[in-house]
Amino acid sequence: MPLFSAFVLYAFIWFLTLLVVLPLRLTTQGEAGQIVAGTPESAPHDPRIGRKMLVTTIAGTLIWAVVVAIIVSGWISIEDVDILHRYMGAP
């Protein structure tokens, strides 16, 4: 796997993992009873962004390592996912 492809795959998996991690254990200002003027009740009370970035990085790196291992080992190749035969030619 080329280095740039590995980086793009890591960025994709990291951001996808971030979208999953962000809403976990979220307390809104409405639930906390401390609504800051000018913000909606659904705004986060204490988002803990640093901790969520750390969890995202750890989980994303583990998922990326598994995906790269599968790709590099050849267990799943382009022939396995090319159901329309566009990349390797028609049978």
PDB file with one MODEL, atoms N, CA, C and O in Angstrom:
MODEL        1
ATOM      1  N   MET A   1       0.852  -1.165   0.000  1.00  0.00           N
ATOM      2  CA  MET A   1       0.000   0.000   0.000  1.00  0.00           C
ATOM      3  C   MET A   1       0.906   1.238   0.000  1.00  0.00           C
ATOM      4  O   MET A   1       1.779   1.373   0.857  1.00  0.00           O
ATOM      5  N   PRO A   2       0.694   2.129  -0.955  1.00  0.00           N
ATOM      6  CA  PRO A   2       1.498   3.354  -0.988  1.00  0.00           C
ATOM      7  C   PRO A   2       1.270   4.215   0.263  1.00  0.00           C
ATOM      8  O   PRO A   2       0.207   4.165   0.882  1.00  0.00           O
ATOM      9  N   LEU A   3       2.274   4.989   0.612  1.00  0.00           N
ATOM     10  CA  LEU A   3       2.228   5.800   1.830  1.00  0.00           C
ATOM     11  C   LEU A   3       1.075   6.800   1.809  1.00  0.00           C
ATOM     12  O   LEU A   3       0.395   6.978   2.820  1.00  0.00           O
ATOM     13  N   PHE A   4       0.850   7.452   0.675  1.00  0.00           N
ATOM     14  CA  PHE A   4      -0.227   8.440   0.597  1.00  0.00           C
ATOM     15  C   PHE A   4      -1.592   7.766   0.759  1.00  0.00           C
ATOM     16  O   PHE A   4      -2.483   8.320   1.403  1.00  0.00           O
ATOM     17  N   SER A   5      -1.757   6.590   0.187  1.00  0.00           N
ATOM     18  CA  SER A   5      -3.016   5.855   0.336  1.00  0.00           C
ATOM     19  C   SER A   5      -3.252   5.464   1.796  1.00  0.00           C
ATOM     20  O   SER A   5      -4.379   5.526   2.287  1.00  0.00           O
ATOM     21  N   ALA A   6      -2.187   5.065   2.479  1.00  0.00           N
ATOM     22  CA  ALA A   6      -2.309   4.730   3.897  1.00  0.00           C
ATOM     23  C   ALA A   6      -2.710   5.957   4.708  1.00  0.00           C
ATOM     24  O   ALA A   6      -3.522   5.849   5.628  1.00  0.00           O
ATOM     25  N   PHE A   7      -2.153   7.125   4.381  1.00  0.00           N
ATOM     26  CA  PHE A   7      -2.500   8.354   5.085  1.00  0.00           C
ATOM     27  C   PHE A   7      -3.955   8.749   4.834  1.00  0.00           C
ATOM     28  O   PHE A   7      -4.658   9.135   5.767  1.00  0.00           O
ATOM     29  N   VAL A   8      -4.408   8.657   3.595  1.00  0.00           N
ATOM     30  CA  VAL A   8      -5.801   9.003   3.269  1.00  0.00           C
ATOM     31  C   VAL A   8      -6.754   8.045   3.973  1.00  0.00           C
ATOM     32  O   VAL A   8      -7.786   8.469   4.493  1.00  0.00           O
ATOM     33  N   LEU A   9      -6.419   6.762   3.995  1.00  0.00           N
ATOM     34  CA  LEU A   9      -7.241   5.781   4.691  1.00  0.00           C
ATOM     35  C   LEU A   9      -7.294   6.094   6.187  1.00  0.00           C
ATOM     36  O   LEU A   9      -8.357   6.000   6.800  1.00  0.00           O
ATOM     37  N   TYR A  10      -6.151   6.466   6.780  1.00  0.00           N
ATOM     38  CA  TYR A  10      -6.114   6.819   8.204  1.00  0.00           C
ATOM     39  C   TYR A  10      -6.977   8.051   8.478  1.00  0.00           C
ATOM     40  O   TYR A  10      -7.735   8.065   9.447  1.00  0.00           O
ATOM     41  N   ALA A  11      -6.874   9.076   7.645  1.00  0.00           N
ATOM     42  CA  ALA A  11      -7.669  10.286   7.837  1.00  0.00           C
ATOM     43  C   ALA A  11      -9.156   9.975   7.740  1.00  0.00           C
ATOM     44  O   ALA A  11      -9.945  10.478   8.539  1.00  0.00           O
ATOM     45  N   PHE A  12      -9.545   9.160   6.778  1.00  0.00           N
ATOM     46  CA  PHE A  12     -10.951   8.788   6.617  1.00  0.00           C
ATOM     47  C   PHE A  12     -11.458   8.036   7.846  1.00  0.00           C
ATOM     48  O   PHE A  12     -12.524   8.355   8.373  1.00  0.00           O
ATOM     49  N   ILE A  13     -10.708   7.049   8.297  1.00  0.00           N
ATOM     50  CA  ILE A  13     -11.121   6.256   9.457  1.00  0.00           C
ATOM     51  C   ILE A  13     -11.127   7.117  10.713  1.00  0.00           C
ATOM     52  O   ILE A  13     -12.017   6.971  11.552  1.00  0.00           O
ATOM     53  N   TRP A  14     -10.147   8.017  10.860  1.00  0.00           N
ATOM     54  CA  TRP A  14     -10.083   8.877  12.045  1.00  0.00           C
ATOM     55  C   TRP A  14     -11.312   9.786  12.120  1.00  0.00           C
ATOM     56  O   TRP A  14     -11.938   9.891  13.175  1.00  0.00           O
ATOM     57  N   PHE A  15     -11.659  10.436  11.021  1.00  0.00           N
ATOM     58  CA  PHE A  15     -12.820  11.330  11.040  1.00  0.00           C
ATOM     59  C   PHE A  15     -14.125  10.561  11.214  1.00  0.00           C
ATOM     60  O   PHE A  15     -15.041  11.047  11.877  1.00  0.00           O
ATOM     61  N   LEU A  16     -14.225   9.385  10.637  1.00  0.00           N
ATOM     62  CA  LEU A  16     -15.410   8.563  10.823  1.00  0.00           C
ATOM     63  C   LEU A  16     -15.543   8.153  12.290  1.00  0.00           C
ATOM     64  O   LEU A  16     -16.640   8.167  12.848  1.00  0.00           O
ATOM     65  N   THR A  17     -14.429   7.791  12.902  1.00  0.00           N
ATOM     66  CA  THR A  17     -14.433   7.439  14.318  1.00  0.00           C
ATOM     67  C   THR A  17     -14.787   8.654  15.177  1.00  0.00           C
ATOM     68  O   THR A  17     -15.497   8.522  16.174  1.00  0.00           O
ATOM     69  N   LEU A  18     -14.300   9.828  14.798  1.00  0.00           N
ATOM     70  CA  LEU A  18     -14.633  11.054  15.536  1.00  0.00           C
ATOM     71  C   LEU A  18     -16.138  11.302  15.526  1.00  0.00           C
ATOM     72  O   LEU A  18     -16.709  11.690  16.546  1.00  0.00           O
ATOM     73  N   LEU A  19     -16.778  11.082  14.389  1.00  0.00           N
ATOM     74  CA  LEU A  19     -18.221  11.285  14.308  1.00  0.00           C
ATOM     75  C   LEU A  19     -18.980  10.299  15.190  1.00  0.00           C
ATOM     76  O   LEU A  19     -20.086  10.602  15.636  1.00  0.00           O
ATOM     77  N   VAL A  20     -18.413   9.139  15.446  1.00  0.00           N
ATOM     78  CA  VAL A  20     -19.042   8.176  16.341  1.00  0.00           C
ATOM     79  C   VAL A  20     -18.784   8.550  17.800  1.00  0.00           C
ATOM     80  O   VAL A  20     -19.671   8.400  18.641  1.00  0.00           O
ATOM     81  N   VAL A  21     -17.579   9.036  18.110  1.00  0.00           N
ATOM     82  CA  VAL A  21     -17.187   9.312  19.493  1.00  0.00           C
ATOM     83  C   VAL A  21     -17.781  10.621  20.023  1.00  0.00           C
ATOM     84  O   VAL A  21     -18.082  10.707  21.213  1.00  0.00           O
ATOM     85  N   LEU A  22     -17.956  11.625  19.191  1.00  0.00           N
ATOM     86  CA  LEU A  22     -18.411  12.936  19.670  1.00  0.00           C
ATOM     87  C   LEU A  22     -19.701  12.898  20.497  1.00  0.00           C
ATOM     88  O   LEU A  22     -19.742  13.541  21.546  1.00  0.00           O
ATOM     89  N   PRO A  23     -20.741  12.193  20.093  1.00  0.00           N
ATOM     90  CA  PRO A  23     -21.965  12.236  20.901  1.00  0.00           C
ATOM     91  C   PRO A  23     -21.953  11.348  22.152  1.00  0.00           C
ATOM     92  O   PRO A  23     -22.902  11.393  22.934  1.00  0.00           O
ATOM     93  N   LEU A  24     -20.914  10.552  22.356  1.00  0.00           N
ATOM     94  CA  LEU A  24     -20.879   9.660  23.513  1.00  0.00           C
ATOM     95  C   LEU A  24     -20.708  10.461  24.804  1.00  0.00           C
ATOM     96  O   LEU A  24     -19.888  11.377  24.873  1.00  0.00           O
ATOM     97  N   ARG A  25     -21.487  10.108  25.819  1.00  0.00           N
ATOM     98  CA  ARG A  25     -21.447  10.754  27.142  1.00  0.00           C
ATOM     99  C   ARG A  25     -21.590  12.267  27.063  1.00  0.00           C
ATOM    100  O   ARG A  25     -20.933  12.996  27.805  1.00  0.00           O
ATOM    101  N   LEU A  26     -22.432  12.729  26.180  1.00  0.00           N
ATOM    102  CA  LEU A  26     -22.649  14.164  26.002  1.00  0.00           C
ATOM    103  C   LEU A  26     -23.752  14.640  26.944  1.00  0.00           C
ATOM    104  O   LEU A  26     -24.838  14.063  26.991  1.00  0.00           O
ATOM    105  N   THR A  27     -23.458  15.693  27.687  1.00  0.00           N
ATOM    106  CA  THR A  27     -24.446  16.326  28.548  1.00  0.00           C
ATOM    107  C   THR A  27     -24.755  17.692  27.960  1.00  0.00           C
ATOM    108  O   THR A  27     -23.856  18.512  27.773  1.00  0.00           O
ATOM    109  N   THR A  28     -26.015  17.935  27.671  1.00  0.00           N
ATOM    110  CA  THR A  28     -26.387  19.228  27.096  1.00  0.00           C
ATOM    111  C   THR A  28     -26.559  20.262  28.205  1.00  0.00           C
ATOM    112  O   THR A  28     -26.673  19.925  29.384  1.00  0.00           O
ATOM    113  N   GLN A  29     -26.573  21.522  27.798  1.00  0.00           N
ATOM    114  CA  GLN A  29     -26.772  22.591  28.771  1.00  0.00           C
ATOM    115  C   GLN A  29     -28.157  22.501  29.393  1.00  0.00           C
ATOM    116  O   GLN A  29     -28.340  22.836  30.564  1.00  0.00           O
ATOM    117  N   GLY A  30     -29.130  22.049  28.613  1.00  0.00           N
ATOM    118  CA  GLY A  30     -30.481  21.886  29.140  1.00  0.00           C
ATOM    119  C   GLY A  30     -30.550  20.818  30.216  1.00  0.00           C
ATOM    120  O   GLY A  30     -31.246  20.989  31.216  1.00  0.00           O
ATOM    121  N   GLU A  31     -29.826  19.705  30.020  1.00  0.00           N
ATOM    122  CA  GLU A  31     -29.798  18.636  31.010  1.00  0.00           C
ATOM    123  C   GLU A  31     -29.061  19.069  32.270  1.00  0.00           C
ATOM    124  O   GLU A  31     -29.433  18.675  33.375  1.00  0.00           O
ATOM    125  N   ALA A  32     -28.018  19.877  32.108  1.00  0.00           N
ATOM    126  CA  ALA A  32     -27.230  20.344  33.252  1.00  0.00           C
ATOM    127  C   ALA A  32     -27.920  21.488  33.987  1.00  0.00           C
ATOM    128  O   ALA A  32     -27.587  21.776  35.136  1.00  0.00           O
ATOM    129  N   GLY A  33     -28.876  22.139  33.337  1.00  0.00           N
ATOM    130  CA  GLY A  33     -29.574  23.248  33.968  1.00  0.00           C
ATOM    131  C   GLY A  33     -28.788  24.543  33.969  1.00  0.00           C
ATOM    132  O   GLY A  33     -29.114  25.456  34.728  1.00  0.00           O
ATOM    133  N   GLN A  34     -27.773  24.647  33.150  1.00  0.00           N
ATOM    134  CA  GLN A  34     -26.939  25.856  33.081  1.00  0.00           C
ATOM    135  C   GLN A  34     -26.859  26.310  31.627  1.00  0.00           C
ATOM    136  O   GLN A  34     -25.886  26.014  30.934  1.00  0.00           O
ATOM    137  N   ILE A  35     -27.862  27.014  31.176  1.00  0.00           N
ATOM    138  CA  ILE A  35     -27.918  27.460  29.786  1.00  0.00           C
ATOM    139  C   ILE A  35     -27.248  28.824  29.679  1.00  0.00           C
ATOM    140  O   ILE A  35     -27.656  29.777  30.344  1.00  0.00           O
ATOM    141  N   VAL A  36     -26.228  28.915  28.849  1.00  0.00           N
ATOM    142  CA  VAL A  36     -25.509  30.161  28.605  1.00  0.00           C
ATOM    143  C   VAL A  36     -26.352  31.008  27.660  1.00  0.00           C
ATOM    144  O   VAL A  36     -26.885  30.504  26.672  1.00  0.00           O
ATOM    145  N   ALA A  37     -26.468  32.277  27.963  1.00  0.00           N
ATOM    146  CA  ALA A  37     -27.275  33.167  27.130  1.00  0.00           C
ATOM    147  C   ALA A  37     -26.754  33.174  25.694  1.00  0.00           C
ATOM    148  O   ALA A  37     -25.550  33.277  25.460  1.00  0.00           O
ATOM    149  N   GLY A  38     -27.672  33.064  24.738  1.00  0.00           N
ATOM    150  CA  GLY A  38     -27.312  33.094  23.332  1.00  0.00           C
ATOM    151  C   GLY A  38     -27.001  31.740  22.735  1.00  0.00           C
ATOM    152  O   GLY A  38     -26.676  31.652  21.551  1.00  0.00           O
ATOM    153  N   THR A  39     -27.095  30.665  23.533  1.00  0.00           N
ATOM    154  CA  THR A  39     -26.848  29.319  23.021  1.00  0.00           C
ATOM    155  C   THR A  39     -28.109  28.482  23.173  1.00  0.00           C
ATOM    156  O   THR A  39     -28.923  28.751  24.057  1.00  0.00           O
ATOM    157  N   PRO A  40     -28.285  27.476  22.333  1.00  0.00           N
ATOM    158  CA  PRO A  40     -29.460  26.612  22.475  1.00  0.00           C
ATOM    159  C   PRO A  40     -29.298  25.646  23.651  1.00  0.00           C
ATOM    160  O   PRO A  40     -28.188  25.412  24.127  1.00  0.00           O
ATOM    161  N   GLU A  41     -30.407  25.098  24.103  1.00  0.00           N
ATOM    162  CA  GLU A  41     -30.362  24.134  25.208  1.00  0.00           C
ATOM    163  C   GLU A  41     -29.589  22.876  24.838  1.00  0.00           C
ATOM    164  O   GLU A  41     -29.060  22.185  25.708  1.00  0.00           O
ATOM    165  N   SER A  42     -29.526  22.585  23.545  1.00  0.00           N
ATOM    166  CA  SER A  42     -28.865  21.359  23.099  1.00  0.00           C
ATOM    167  C   SER A  42     -27.346  21.507  22.961  1.00  0.00           C
ATOM    168  O   SER A  42     -26.666  20.552  22.586  1.00  0.00           O
ATOM    169  N   ALA A  43     -26.812  22.689  23.260  1.00  0.00           N
ATOM    170  CA  ALA A  43     -25.364  22.884  23.195  1.00  0.00           C
ATOM    171  C   ALA A  43     -24.687  22.068  24.298  1.00  0.00           C
ATOM    172  O   ALA A  43     -25.256  21.917  25.380  1.00  0.00           O
ATOM    173  N   PRO A  44     -23.488  21.540  24.049  1.00  0.00           N
ATOM    174  CA  PRO A  44     -22.810  20.731  25.064  1.00  0.00           C
ATOM    175  C   PRO A  44     -22.474  21.555  26.304  1.00  0.00           C
ATOM    176  O   PRO A  44     -22.067  22.713  26.209  1.00  0.00           O
ATOM    177  N   HIS A  45     -22.653  20.935  27.463  1.00  0.00           N
ATOM    178  CA  HIS A  45     -22.298  21.599  28.723  1.00  0.00           C
ATOM    179  C   HIS A  45     -20.788  21.532  28.951  1.00  0.00           C
ATOM    180  O   HIS A  45     -20.151  22.558  29.190  1.00  0.00           O
ATOM    181  N   ASP A  46     -20.225  20.353  28.879  1.00  0.00           N
ATOM    182  CA  ASP A  46     -18.781  20.155  29.016  1.00  0.00           C
ATOM    183  C   ASP A  46     -18.363  19.131  27.966  1.00  0.00           C
ATOM    184  O   ASP A  46     -18.414  17.929  28.226  1.00  0.00           O
ATOM    185  N   PRO A  47     -17.947  19.591  26.774  1.00  0.00           N
ATOM    186  CA  PRO A  47     -17.709  18.648  25.667  1.00  0.00           C
ATOM    187  C   PRO A  47     -16.512  17.721  25.840  1.00  0.00           C
ATOM    188  O   PRO A  47     -16.467  16.680  25.185  1.00  0.00           O
ATOM    189  N   ARG A  48     -15.534  18.049  26.695  1.00  0.00           N
ATOM    190  CA  ARG A  48     -14.334  17.225  26.905  1.00  0.00           C
ATOM    191  C   ARG A  48     -13.693  16.829  25.574  1.00  0.00           C
ATOM    192  O   ARG A  48     -13.481  15.648  25.297  1.00  0.00           O
ATOM    193  N   ILE A  49     -13.393  17.828  24.766  1.00  0.00           N
ATOM    194  CA  ILE A  49     -12.862  17.607  23.415  1.00  0.00           C
ATOM    195  C   ILE A  49     -11.511  16.879  23.442  1.00  0.00           C
ATOM    196  O   ILE A  49     -11.274  15.979  22.636  1.00  0.00           O
ATOM    197  N   GLY A  50     -10.640  17.264  24.359  1.00  0.00           N
ATOM    198  CA  GLY A  50      -9.318  16.631  24.426  1.00  0.00           C
ATOM    199  C   GLY A  50      -9.405  15.132  24.645  1.00  0.00           C
ATOM    200  O   GLY A  50      -8.720  14.353  23.981  1.00  0.00           O
ATOM    201  N   ARG A  51     -10.257  14.737  25.585  1.00  0.00           N
ATOM    202  CA  ARG A  51     -10.421  13.310  25.870  1.00  0.00           C
ATOM    203  C   ARG A  51     -11.025  12.588  24.675  1.00  0.00           C
ATOM    204  O   ARG A  51     -10.625  11.467  24.361  1.00  0.00           O
ATOM    205  N   LYS A  52     -11.985  13.218  24.007  1.00  0.00           N
ATOM    206  CA  LYS A  52     -12.623  12.586  22.847  1.00  0.00           C
ATOM    207  C   LYS A  52     -11.639  12.463  21.684  1.00  0.00           C
ATOM    208  O   LYS A  52     -11.692  11.487  20.936  1.00  0.00           O
ATOM    209  N   MET A  53     -10.750  13.430  21.521  1.00  0.00           N
ATOM    210  CA  MET A  53      -9.723  13.337  20.476  1.00  0.00           C
ATOM    211  C   MET A  53      -8.762  12.187  20.774  1.00  0.00           C
ATOM    212  O   MET A  53      -8.340  11.474  19.864  1.00  0.00           O
ATOM    213  N   LEU A  54      -8.419  12.008  22.054  1.00  0.00           N
ATOM    214  CA  LEU A  54      -7.531  10.912  22.438  1.00  0.00           C
ATOM    215  C   LEU A  54      -8.193   9.561  22.179  1.00  0.00           C
ATOM    216  O   LEU A  54      -7.568   8.656  21.626  1.00  0.00           O
ATOM    217  N   VAL A  55      -9.448   9.426  22.576  1.00  0.00           N
ATOM    218  CA  VAL A  55     -10.182   8.176  22.332  1.00  0.00           C
ATOM    219  C   VAL A  55     -10.306   7.930  20.832  1.00  0.00           C
ATOM    220  O   VAL A  55     -10.155   6.798  20.371  1.00  0.00           O
ATOM    221  N   THR A  56     -10.582   8.989  20.071  1.00  0.00           N
ATOM    222  CA  THR A  56     -10.690   8.860  18.620  1.00  0.00           C
ATOM    223  C   THR A  56      -9.374   8.404  18.010  1.00  0.00           C
ATOM    224  O   THR A  56      -9.364   7.533  17.140  1.00  0.00           O
ATOM    225  N   THR A  57      -8.275   8.975  18.451  1.00  0.00           N
ATOM    226  CA  THR A  57      -6.966   8.611  17.910  1.00  0.00           C
ATOM    227  C   THR A  57      -6.612   7.162  18.220  1.00  0.00           C
ATOM    228  O   THR A  57      -6.110   6.447  17.354  1.00  0.00           O
ATOM    229  N   ILE A  58      -6.867   6.731  19.435  1.00  0.00           N
ATOM    230  CA  ILE A  58      -6.551   5.350  19.812  1.00  0.00           C
ATOM    231  C   ILE A  58      -7.431   4.367  19.040  1.00  0.00           C
ATOM    232  O   ILE A  58      -6.927   3.416  18.442  1.00  0.00           O
ATOM    233  N   ALA A  59      -8.741   4.596  19.054  1.00  0.00           N
ATOM    234  CA  ALA A  59      -9.653   3.689  18.365  1.00  0.00           C
ATOM    235  C   ALA A  59      -9.427   3.720  16.853  1.00  0.00           C
ATOM    236  O   ALA A  59      -9.420   2.673  16.207  1.00  0.00           O
ATOM    237  N   GLY A  60      -9.240   4.917  16.287  1.00  0.00           N
ATOM    238  CA  GLY A  60      -9.006   5.041  14.849  1.00  0.00           C
ATOM    239  C   GLY A  60      -7.727   4.358  14.408  1.00  0.00           C
ATOM    240  O   GLY A  60      -7.682   3.746  13.340  1.00  0.00           O
ATOM    241  N   THR A  61      -6.687   4.458  15.223  1.00  0.00           N
ATOM    242  CA  THR A  61      -5.420   3.811  14.886  1.00  0.00           C
ATOM    243  C   THR A  61      -5.553   2.292  14.917  1.00  0.00           C
ATOM    244  O   THR A  61      -5.004   1.600  14.058  1.00  0.00           O
ATOM    245  N   LEU A  62      -6.277   1.775  15.901  1.00  0.00           N
ATOM    246  CA  LEU A  62      -6.477   0.320  15.965  1.00  0.00           C
ATOM    247  C   LEU A  62      -7.296  -0.180  14.776  1.00  0.00           C
ATOM    248  O   LEU A  62      -6.961  -1.199  14.173  1.00  0.00           O
ATOM    249  N   ILE A  63      -8.361   0.532  14.443  1.00  0.00           N
ATOM    250  CA  ILE A  63      -9.183   0.143  13.293  1.00  0.00           C
ATOM    251  C   ILE A  63      -8.367   0.228  12.013  1.00  0.00           C
ATOM    252  O   ILE A  63      -8.439  -0.666  11.169  1.00  0.00           O
ATOM    253  N   TRP A  64      -7.582   1.309  11.861  1.00  0.00           N
ATOM    254  CA  TRP A  64      -6.740   1.491  10.673  1.00  0.00           C
ATOM    255  C   TRP A  64      -5.719   0.354  10.556  1.00  0.00           C
ATOM    256  O   TRP A  64      -5.485  -0.161   9.462  1.00  0.00           O
ATOM    257  N   ALA A  65      -5.114  -0.036  11.682  1.00  0.00           N
ATOM    258  CA  ALA A  65      -4.116  -1.107  11.648  1.00  0.00           C
ATOM    259  C   ALA A  65      -4.734  -2.415  11.178  1.00  0.00           C
ATOM    260  O   ALA A  65      -4.110  -3.156  10.418  1.00  0.00           O
ATOM    261  N   VAL A  66      -5.946  -2.707  11.617  1.00  0.00           N
ATOM    262  CA  VAL A  66      -6.622  -3.932  11.186  1.00  0.00           C
ATOM    263  C   VAL A  66      -6.928  -3.869   9.694  1.00  0.00           C
ATOM    264  O   VAL A  66      -6.704  -4.841   8.973  1.00  0.00           O
ATOM    265  N   VAL A  67      -7.439  -2.730   9.227  1.00  0.00           N
ATOM    266  CA  VAL A  67      -7.778  -2.580   7.806  1.00  0.00           C
ATOM    267  C   VAL A  67      -6.522  -2.685   6.941  1.00  0.00           C
ATOM    268  O   VAL A  67      -6.541  -3.350   5.906  1.00  0.00           O
ATOM    269  N   VAL A  68      -5.438  -2.039   7.353  1.00  0.00           N
ATOM    270  CA  VAL A  68      -4.188  -2.107   6.584  1.00  0.00           C
ATOM    271  C   VAL A  68      -3.648  -3.528   6.572  1.00  0.00           C
ATOM    272  O   VAL A  68      -3.156  -3.993   5.544  1.00  0.00           O
ATOM    273  N   ALA A  69      -3.732  -4.221   7.693  1.00  0.00           N
ATOM    274  CA  ALA A  69      -3.250  -5.606   7.740  1.00  0.00           C
ATOM    275  C   ALA A  69      -4.047  -6.485   6.778  1.00  0.00           C
ATOM    276  O   ALA A  69      -3.479  -7.350   6.111  1.00  0.00           O
ATOM    277  N   ILE A  70      -5.345  -6.268   6.706  1.00  0.00           N
ATOM    278  CA  ILE A  70      -6.179  -7.047   5.782  1.00  0.00           C
ATOM    279  C   ILE A  70      -5.811  -6.732   4.335  1.00  0.00           C
ATOM    280  O   ILE A  70      -5.720  -7.637   3.505  1.00  0.00           O
ATOM    281  N   ILE A  71      -5.601  -5.453   4.031  1.00  0.00           N
ATOM    282  CA  ILE A  71      -5.270  -5.058   2.660  1.00  0.00           C
ATOM    283  C   ILE A  71      -3.889  -5.569   2.253  1.00  0.00           C
ATOM    284  O   ILE A  71      -3.724  -6.130   1.169  1.00  0.00           O
ATOM    285  N   VAL A  72      -2.900  -5.374   3.122  1.00  0.00           N
ATOM    286  CA  VAL A  72      -1.518  -5.750   2.788  1.00  0.00           C
ATOM    287  C   VAL A  72      -1.366  -7.272   2.703  1.00  0.00           C
ATOM    288  O   VAL A  72      -0.598  -7.773   1.881  1.00  0.00           O
ATOM    289  N   SER A  73      -2.090  -8.003   3.541  1.00  0.00           N
ATOM    290  CA  SER A  73      -1.967  -9.462   3.521  1.00  0.00           C
ATOM    291  C   SER A  73      -2.571 -10.074   2.258  1.00  0.00           C
ATOM    292  O   SER A  73      -2.241 -11.205   1.899  1.00  0.00           O
ATOM    293  N   GLY A  74      -3.447  -9.340   1.590  1.00  0.00           N
ATOM    294  CA  GLY A  74      -4.075  -9.856   0.394  1.00  0.00           C
ATOM    295  C   GLY A  74      -5.299 -10.702   0.683  1.00  0.00           C
ATOM    296  O   GLY A  74      -5.850 -11.325  -0.224  1.00  0.00           O
ATOM    297  N   TRP A  75      -5.736 -10.733   1.946  1.00  0.00           N
ATOM    298  CA  TRP A  75      -6.901 -11.511   2.310  1.00  0.00           C
ATOM    299  C   TRP A  75      -8.138 -11.025   1.555  1.00  0.00           C
ATOM    300  O   TRP A  75      -8.964 -11.831   1.126  1.00  0.00           O
ATOM    301  N   ILE A  76      -8.263  -9.699   1.393  1.00  0.00           N
ATOM    302  CA  ILE A  76      -9.298  -9.102   0.561  1.00  0.00           C
ATOM    303  C   ILE A  76      -8.582  -8.256  -0.482  1.00  0.00           C
ATOM    304  O   ILE A  76      -7.778  -7.394  -0.130  1.00  0.00           O
ATOM    305  N   SER A  77      -8.859  -8.488  -1.742  1.00  0.00           N
ATOM    306  CA  SER A  77      -8.208  -7.741  -2.812  1.00  0.00           C
ATOM    307  C   SER A  77      -9.254  -7.021  -3.652  1.00  0.00           C
ATOM    308  O   SER A  77     -10.454  -7.141  -3.406  1.00  0.00           O
ATOM    309  N   ILE A  78      -8.788  -6.278  -4.639  1.00  0.00           N
ATOM    310  CA  ILE A  78      -9.700  -5.532  -5.506  1.00  0.00           C
ATOM    311  C   ILE A  78     -10.592  -6.483  -6.306  1.00  0.00           C
ATOM    312  O   ILE A  78     -11.726  -6.136  -6.635  1.00  0.00           O
ATOM    313  N   GLU A  79     -10.091  -7.672  -6.620  1.00  0.00           N
ATOM    314  CA  GLU A  79     -10.897  -8.641  -7.347  1.00  0.00           C
ATOM    315  C   GLU A  79     -12.102  -9.104  -6.529  1.00  0.00           C
ATOM    316  O   GLU A  79     -13.147  -9.436  -7.090  1.00  0.00           O
ATOM    317  N   ASP A  80     -11.955  -9.126  -5.202  1.00  0.00           N
ATOM    318  CA  ASP A  80     -13.040  -9.561  -4.329  1.00  0.00           C
ATOM    319  C   ASP A  80     -14.173  -8.544  -4.251  1.00  0.00           C
ATOM    320  O   ASP A  80     -15.328  -8.925  -4.063  1.00  0.00           O
ATOM    321  N   VAL A  81     -13.864  -7.275  -4.392  1.00  0.00           N
ATOM    322  CA  VAL A  81     -14.885  -6.237  -4.247  1.00  0.00           C
ATOM    323  C   VAL A  81     -15.314  -5.636  -5.582  1.00  0.00           C
ATOM    324  O   VAL A  81     -16.241  -4.826  -5.619  1.00  0.00           O
ATOM    325  N   ASP A  82     -14.668  -6.011  -6.663  1.00  0.00           N
ATOM    326  CA  ASP A  82     -14.983  -5.475  -7.989  1.00  0.00           C
ATOM    327  C   ASP A  82     -16.071  -6.325  -8.637  1.00  0.00           C
ATOM    328  O   ASP A  82     -15.789  -7.142  -9.513  1.00  0.00           O
ATOM    329  N   ILE A  83     -17.321  -6.127  -8.199  1.00  0.00           N
ATOM    330  CA  ILE A  83     -18.417  -6.963  -8.696  1.00  0.00           C
ATOM    331  C   ILE A  83     -18.838  -6.591 -10.112  1.00  0.00           C
ATOM    332  O   ILE A  83     -19.472  -7.393 -10.797  1.00  0.00           O
ATOM    333  N   LEU A  84     -18.496  -5.392 -10.555  1.00  0.00           N
ATOM    334  CA  LEU A  84     -18.862  -4.969 -11.910  1.00  0.00           C
ATOM    335  C   LEU A  84     -17.728  -5.185 -12.912  1.00  0.00           C
ATOM    336  O   LEU A  84     -17.879  -4.867 -14.091  1.00  0.00           O
ATOM    337  N   HIS A  85     -16.613  -5.714 -12.463  1.00  0.00           N
ATOM    338  CA  HIS A  85     -15.447  -6.021 -13.304  1.00  0.00           C
ATOM    339  C   HIS A  85     -14.955  -4.785 -14.067  1.00  0.00           C
ATOM    340  O   HIS A  85     -14.667  -4.862 -15.261  1.00  0.00           O
ATOM    341  N   ARG A  86     -14.862  -3.672 -13.386  1.00  0.00           N
ATOM    342  CA  ARG A  86     -14.390  -2.431 -14.019  1.00  0.00           C
ATOM    343  C   ARG A  86     -12.881  -2.252 -13.901  1.00  0.00           C
ATOM    344  O   ARG A  86     -12.278  -1.589 -14.744  1.00  0.00           O
ATOM    345  N   TYR A  87     -12.256  -2.829 -12.872  1.00  0.00           N
ATOM    346  CA  TYR A  87     -10.853  -2.546 -12.623  1.00  0.00           C
ATOM    347  C   TYR A  87      -9.912  -3.616 -13.171  1.00  0.00           C
ATOM    348  O   TYR A  87      -8.780  -3.302 -13.540  1.00  0.00           O
ATOM    349  N   MET A  88     -10.339  -4.834 -13.231  1.00  0.00           N
ATOM    350  CA  MET A  88      -9.455  -5.912 -13.657  1.00  0.00           C
ATOM    351  C   MET A  88      -9.861  -6.490 -15.010  1.00  0.00           C
ATOM    352  O   MET A  88      -9.312  -7.503 -15.443  1.00  0.00           O
ATOM    353  N   GLY A  89     -10.793  -5.868 -15.660  1.00  0.00           N
ATOM    354  CA  GLY A  89     -11.226  -6.378 -16.948  1.00  0.00           C
ATOM    355  C   GLY A  89     -12.353  -7.390 -16.799  1.00  0.00           C
ATOM    356  O   GLY A  89     -12.531  -7.990 -15.739  1.00  0.00           O
ATOM    357  N   ALA A  90     -13.099  -7.567 -17.862  1.00  0.00           N
ATOM    358  CA  ALA A  90     -14.227  -8.491 -17.843  1.00  0.00           C
ATOM    359  C   ALA A  90     -13.729  -9.923 -17.831  1.00  0.00           C
ATOM    360  O   ALA A  90     -12.659 -10.202 -18.372  1.00  0.00           O
ATOM    361  N   PRO A  91     -14.476 -10.843 -17.227  1.00  0.00           N
ATOM    362  CA  PRO A  91     -14.034 -12.261 -17.168  1.00  0.00           C
ATOM    363  C   PRO A  91     -14.094 -12.941 -18.508  1.00  0.00           C
ATOM    364  O   PRO A  91     -13.757 -14.120 -18.618  1.00  0.00           O
TER     365      PRO A  91
ENDMDL
END
